[in-house]
Amino acid sequence: GKYRGDILVLPAWGEARDAWCHRSNFCTTAQEMGYRLIFPGMGKSIYTQQHYPETRTDWKAYPTYTWLRDTLIPELQEKYCLLAEKGNNFVVGMSAGARGAVRLLQDRPDLFVAGAALSGDYDPGQMKGDNIYRGFLGSYEKYKDRWEISENLSTEVARIKAPLYLGHGKD
């Protein structure tokens, strides 16, 4: 069929990379419309910039956002001609994957023409008791800058230039 663009599909924390295809008709519809879908296996990633010394050891096995941006995307471009510069590229994410989608739109406004972020959380400082954030960032009390600045995507919202659909819940 006719090629219309590439869609980078970012999974939720702990989800299979192709979970979107099993839970909805998104994959079938997108492919019928001519989109190539890219499903990176992110495992238990919340798309942090890095693994910190305080990150749970078993979670350090999973990719970071920086790996996605600096390693995977260039490799997809060079080896497979996916996500071409100035291409018709989109990013979509669910839950933790929504964090990755928003972060990519902030960091790579030149690469993506639009994105969608579903049921994500972007401001860890609003979730100080969250065990997953604590497992990645360390305690809020000790590492407040991580929670409030470096891993807080809401502080950089003005950097998003592409259209972004934000949705949360079923309504």
N, C-alpha and C positions, 0 to 999 in steps of 0.2 A: 504494500500500500504506500500511500504518500507519507513521507517523513515530515513531521511537524515540529519536532524538538525533543529534548531530553528532560526527564524528570528524575531528580535525585530524591529518593524516598527514604526518610530516616525513621527507623523504628523506635518504639518506646523502650524504656529500660527493661532489659531481660527478655525482650520479645524476639521471636525469630525474624530474620531480616525480611522475609516475605509475608509477614503477618497481615499486612494490608490486603493481600490477595485472598486470604482465607476468610476475612471478616467482612468483606464488601465486594462490590463489583468495580471498584476503582481501577484495578489492574486491567481487567478485560476491556473496560470502556476506554481507558487511556490508550491501550494498544490498538484497539479498533480505530481510534481517531488518528493514529500514526505516531504516537509518542514512544520513544525508547525509555524503558524504566531501569533505574539503577538502584540496587538494593545492597548497600554495604552492611556487613555483619558487625554491629556495634556492641552486641552483648549487653552487659550491665554498665553501660556508659551513660553519664548524664551530661556529656559534651562539655566537660570542664577543659580549661586551657591546658592543664597539666595534671599529672599525679603529684600530689604533695606528700611529704614525708608522713603525714598523718592519714593519708588515704589507706583504707583497709588493704592489706596485702593481697587478698584474693581478688579485689577489684582492680588492682594495678595490671592485671592481665588483659584488660579490655581497652580499646582505643580511646584516645582523648579527642577533643575537638581539633586540637592542633594537628594531630595525625591526619584527620579527615581533610582539613584545609591544605596542609603543607605537603602531604605525602600522597594520599589517595587521589585527590582531584587532579594534581599534575600527572600522576601515572595514568589515570583514565584518559586524560587528554592526549598524552604522548603515545601510549600503547594501543588505545582502542578508539581514538577519535571521538570520544564522548565529551560532553560539556565543553564544546568548542568556545573559545573566546569570541565574543560578539555573536554567539549562537542563541537560539530560542530555548534557553535553559530555565527550568523551574526547580524549586525545592519545596518539599512538603514534609512535615514531621508531626508525629503524635507524641504527646506527653514529653518525655525527655528529648525525643527526636524533634519536638517543636522548639526546644531550646537550641538545638543544632541548626535548625532552619533559620531562626531569627538571627543567630550569631553569624551564619553565612551571609545573610542579607546585609548585616552591619559591616562585615569585613570585605565582602566581595560584591559591591554594588555594580561592578563592571561585568560580572559573570551571569547573574540571574536577572531575568526580566520580571519575575513575580514569584511569590511564595505563599504558602499556607501553613499555619501553625495551629494545631488542634490540641486542646486540653493541656497546654503547657504551663509551666510556672517559670517565671523569668527573674524574680526577685527573691533570692534565698533568704534575705533579711526578714521577709514576711513569714518565714517558715522555720523559725529558730529551733523548734523541737523536732524537726524532720530527721529521722534516723539515716536516710540515704544521704542527705546533704552532710550530716555530721560524719558519715563514713567516708565521704570524699574530701571534705574541706577541713575537718577537725572541728572542735567546739566553736560555737559562735563567740563565746566570751574571750577565748584566746586568739582567734583569727578573724576578728570582726571585719578587717579590710577585705578579706576574701569574700565574705558573705555580702558586704555592703558595696564593694567597688569592683574588684577584678572579676568576680564571677556573677555579678549582678547585671543582667542584660538591660534592665529598664533604665540604667544610667546612660546608655548609648543609643537610645531609641531614635534620636535625631539623625543618626548616621544611615538609617534605612531610607533608601531612595526609591526602591521598587515597590509596586503595590503589594500589600501583605494582607491576607485574610487571617484574622484571628477568630477562633471559635472555641467555645468551652461548653461541654455538656451537650444535651440532646435538643435544647431549645434553640 
